[in-house]
Amino acid sequence: MAEIIVKQYHNPELQLQEIDRCLKRLKKDLEREQTLTILKERQYYRKPSEIKREKEKMVKSLMERKRQKREAWEERYGDMKFVKRPNPNPNNPNPISGRIIPEPD
């Protein structure tokens, strides 16, 4: 949990400024920890079917965005096919330099 220490000032204006700074810092810390998000989610009971429906809706929208990107790419580059370059180091199964090059016709 986020913990903020407020300095004490004799001047009331400085004290108000310090409180404002501490509140901003606390808000940032709570956002980073996602404490408020979790509290909002748990504020009301949600049926499992409702959660499942939301997840399916999110997946559907994600797939739609991917499809649109793929179609835009195909429209831009046509039917150009790509293949992965052979691995230069057979001992390393996941090379960092796995560039994609056009397939020869």
Residue pairs with C-beta under 8 A, 6 or more apart in sequence:
1 33
1 35
2 26
2 29
2 30
2 33
2 35
4 22
4 25
4 26
4 29
5 22
6 18
6 19
6 22
7 18
8 15
9 15
9 18
30 36
80 102
81 102
81 103
82 100
82 101
82 102
82 103
83 100
83 101
83 102
83 103
84 98
84 99
84 100
85 98
85 99
85 100
85 101
87 93
87 95
87 98
88 95
88 97
89 95
